[in-house]
């Protein structure tokens, strides 16, 4: 049963291809997503594919704030359990927010598709974020350069998400902007809570 909740490699590849088509402005990319009831719940399982990258991203906190680095196996396990808990929250909260927004803005029929697309976008954005994080460890760049690259990548991810959501909404610019801002704010709040918990 658990295995059925984790998307297969073929479904992951198909869904990511759908995202690329949408980012290129091709509406037919939406047809590559499974928006059935099973596909809806399986899209949350995309977190399993994103988890390795998420764990690596959390180790960046040790570089930025050395005092948060866990000592010993027990503290390390606790660190990743807490981090993973907030990652799961960051995966589920957008779905709840999209449901609420859908009821208020008359988008209830589109919510399942938006949730599926957002979940798969979460997988892609985790690995996009992996590259600037890895660059900090591998490239002899200054902190200013690393920070600039991270900000540019973050802004690019936000822009791509907006493009994808706007296309899924049939070109509804205002709704796409509202949803994008809402998702960004939710992510920032959860990130702040997670940093507070891990630093404490």
N, C-alpha and C positions, 0 to 999 in steps of 0.2 A: 504493500500500500504506500509506504513512504517513497519507494522508488517512482511510483506513478505521479507523485507530486513534484518530482524534479524533471524539468524539461530534458528531452533527449538532445544529443548533439545536433541532430538534423533540425529539430525545432528551433534550437538556439541559432543555428546558422541561417535558417529561413527568416526568423524574426529580425536578426541583425541586418540581413539584406533588405528587409522591409524598411528598417530605419534609414539605411543609406539612400534608398530610393526616395523616401519622404524628405530627407535633408536636401536632396537634389531637386526637390519640387515636383516629384512624380507621384501623383495620387494613387497610382496602381500599387504602390508599396504597401498601402493599408491592407490589401488583399492577402499579403503574406503572413499576417498575424492570425492566430487562432483565437477568435473572440467568442467561441462557444463557452458554455459553463465550465467545462473541463479545462479549456485553454485559459480562461480567466484565472482559475485557482492555480494552474500550473505556472502562470506568469510570475506568481510570487516566489515560486521555486527557483526563479532565475537568480535569486540571492545566493543560492548554493554555488553557482558559477562565479559570482562576484566576490564571494567571501575571501578567497586567497589574496586578491588585490586589496580588499578592504583591510585585511590584517597587516599587509605591508605598509599601507598608508598610515595605519595607526603607529607604526614604529617611527614614523617621522616626528611624532611628538617627543620621542626620547631625544632626538637631535635638537629640537627647538627648546625643549624643557628637560634637561638632563635629570633634574630632581624627580621627574615622574617615572624614570626607568625602573622597572621592578627588579628586585633582588631575590634570587632564588626561584625555584620552580613554582612554589605556591603563589607567590606574588605575580609571576608571569601568567599563570593560568587565570588568576583573578582579573588581571589587566585585560586579557583578551575576552573573558566572559562578559565583563562590563562593556567593553567596546562593542562586542557582537550584539549585546542587548540593545544598545543605542542604534546600531546599524539596522537591526530588525525594526525598531521603532521608526527609523527614518524610511523604511521600506513600506510600512503599513500606514503611517500617518497620511501620506499623500493620497492614498486610496480613500480614506475617510474624509479628507478635505474635498476631494473631487466629488464624492457622493453628495456632500453638503452643498457644494457649489452648483452641482447639477440640479438639485431640487430648487435652489433659489433662482437660477438663471435659465431654467427651462431646458436644461441639457441632459435630463435624466436618461434619455435613450442613448446618448453618446458616452455616458460615463463608463460602462464596461470596456468599451474600446479604448477610451482615454487611459483607464487604469492599466490595461494590458500594454499599451504602447509606452506608458510611463515606467512600468516595471522593467521592460526590456531596455528602455533608455537608461535606467539606473545601472544595468549591467554594463552597457557601453561606456557610460561616464566614469564608472569605477576604473576601467582599464585606460581611459584617456587620462585620468588623474594619476595613474600609475607612472606614466612616462616622466613628467616633471619631478615626481617624488624620487624616482630612480636616478634622475639626473643629479640630484643633490648629493647622492652617494658616489656616483661614478665620475662626474665631470668637475674639474677644478674651477668652478665658477664662483664669483663672489655672492654673498648673501643677497645683495641688491639685485643681481642678475637672476638668481634663483627665484626671488620673490616676484620679480617682474614677469618671469615666464609663467609662474603659478597663477598670477592674476589674469594674464592673457588667456591661459588655457581655461580658467574658470569662466571668464566672460564668453569665450567661444562656446563652451558647453551650454551656458544659459541661452545664447543666441540660437544654437542648434535646436535646443528643446522648444523654444518659441516657434521656430520654423515648422517643426514636426507637429506641434499642437495646433498651430494655425491651419495647417493643411488638413489635419484630422477634423477640424471644425468647419471645413469648407470655406476657409478664407476669412473667418470672423476674427478680425484683428483685435478688437477690444476685449473679447472674451479670452483670446489667446494671451494677451498681455496680462490680464487679471490673473489667469491661472498660473502663468509663468512667475509673476511676482509672488503669488501666494506660495508656490512650491519653494522658491528661493528663500523666502522668509521662514518657512517651516524648517527648511534644512539648516538655516543659520541658528535658529532657536535650539534645535536638537543638538547641533554641534557644540554650542555654548554649554548646554547642560552636560553633555558627555565629557567635555574638557574639564568642567568643574568637578564631576564625579571622579574622573581619573586622576586629576591633580590632587584631590583630597585623599 
